[in-house]
Amino acid sequence: MKTLSTLKKDMDFNGSFSSIVEVLKNIAVSQFRALEKKIKSQAEFLSVINSFFEFLDSENLEHPFLRPKEKKQMVVAVTSDSGLLGSLNRYVINAAVKEIESMPSRLVVVGERGKLYAKEMGIPFVAFPGITDEKRYYQAMQLRDYLTNRIGKESIFYLKVVYPRPVSFTVQRIEIASLLPYTPGNKRRSGQETGPLDIIIESAPEDIFSYLVYLLIGHNLYEIFGLSRLAEFAARFAHLEESSERLKEAQTKLRLQYFRVRHELVDRNMRELFSARLLFAGKHPQ
């Protein structure tokens, strides 16, 4: 059984550690709220880009981004650089591995944690640094350029991104976004029927289509990176909250053990004192 002094030290350590966990929880909440305010919907930009597809006859356009010629894909797994996220990063890698088993694939891993898990599994991959809030746009465009370059050189026509998405502040789920092949929309903004508009197009429709898809991939990666960061902060809070509850339970057990040992110590001292007084009284009769 632990001594009274050891139990006291354990209680003090738990109390200090609980305070640190509470600070980290507050930081995670602040980071989530701050990024949530910065992330703005790019619906208008997306609407403009999609409107350009209306000028093209997608049904008759022969383009590998519309009708893939080969079953080859690039899978991107978006993880974090830091821990304290529970099993979130491992879930992302597991989902990405499941995807690459469906057809010949290349794996791209964003974030240090994902790199560690992929190495443990012995899976070849290309690594990119974890997302930072200050460089998120630049990182999205850098990854977009790499992906489109490799896709063109290696005749890869499928592109999927596996990432964590915050359903709420306390719940995250793993999403798989299919960026290629491109799926044309069914309706126009004005409610007209689908089909190309009667206009003059100077550039080749295939080149226009490739560039529009290029823009969409960059836009989608930028949004995915923002959602991944939100999920990271939310998962960290959830993990710290769980740790905080465990610390409280451990502290309660330590207190009970401390007072039990203290009570036993006081009781033993009283018995020893009482016995000593009886012994002393017996040696010195009245």
Secondary structure as the mmCIF struct_conf table of DSSP 4:
data_model
#
loop_
_struct_conf.conf_type_id
_struct_conf.id
_struct_conf.beg_label_comp_id
_struct_conf.beg_label_asym_id
_struct_conf.beg_label_seq_id
_struct_conf.end_label_comp_id
_struct_conf.end_label_asym_id
_struct_conf.end_label_seq_id
HELX_RH_AL_P HELX_RH_AL_P1 LEU A 4 LYS A 38
HELX_RH_AL_P HELX_RH_AL_P2 ALA A 43 PHE A 52
HELX_RH_3T_P HELX_RH_3T_P1 PHE A 53 PHE A 55
BEND BEND1 LEU A 56 LEU A 56
TURN_TY1_P TURN_TY1_P1 SER A 58 ASN A 60
TURN_TY1_P TURN_TY1_P2 PRO A 64 LEU A 66
BEND BEND2 ARG A 67 ARG A 67
BEND BEND3 LYS A 69 GLU A 70
STRN STRN1 GLN A 73 VAL A 78
BEND BEND4 ASP A 81 SER A 82
BEND BEND5 LEU A 85 LEU A 85
TURN_TY1_P TURN_TY1_P3 GLY A 86 SER A 87
HELX_RH_AL_P HELX_RH_AL_P3 LEU A 88 ILE A 100
TURN_TY1_P TURN_TY1_P4 GLU A 101 GLU A 101
BEND BEND6 SER A 102 PRO A 104
STRN STRN2 SER A 105 VAL A 110
BEND BEND7 GLY A 111 GLY A 111
HELX_RH_AL_P HELX_RH_AL_P4 GLU A 112 MET A 121
TURN_TY1_P TURN_TY1_P5 GLY A 122 GLY A 122
STRN STRN3 VAL A 126 PHE A 128
HELX_LH_PP_P HELX_LH_PP_P1 PRO A 129 ILE A 131
BEND BEND8 ASP A 133 ASP A 133
TURN_TY1_P TURN_TY1_P6 GLU A 134 LYS A 135
HELX_RH_AL_P HELX_RH_AL_P5 ARG A 136 GLU A 154
TURN_TY1_P TURN_TY1_P7 SER A 155 SER A 155
STRN STRN4 TYR A 158 PRO A 166
BEND BEND9 VAL A 167 THR A 170
STRN STRN5 GLN A 172 LEU A 180
BEND BEND10 PRO A 181 PRO A 181
BEND BEND11 ASN A 186 LYS A 187
TURN_TY1_P TURN_TY1_P8 ARG A 189 SER A 190
HELX_LH_PP_P HELX_LH_PP_P2 GLN A 192 GLU A 193
BEND BEND12 THR A 194 GLY A 195
BEND BEND13 ASP A 198 ASP A 198
BEND BEND14 SER A 203 SER A 203
HELX_RH_AL_P HELX_RH_AL_P6 PRO A 205 LYS A 283
BEND BEND15 HIS A 284 HIS A 284
#
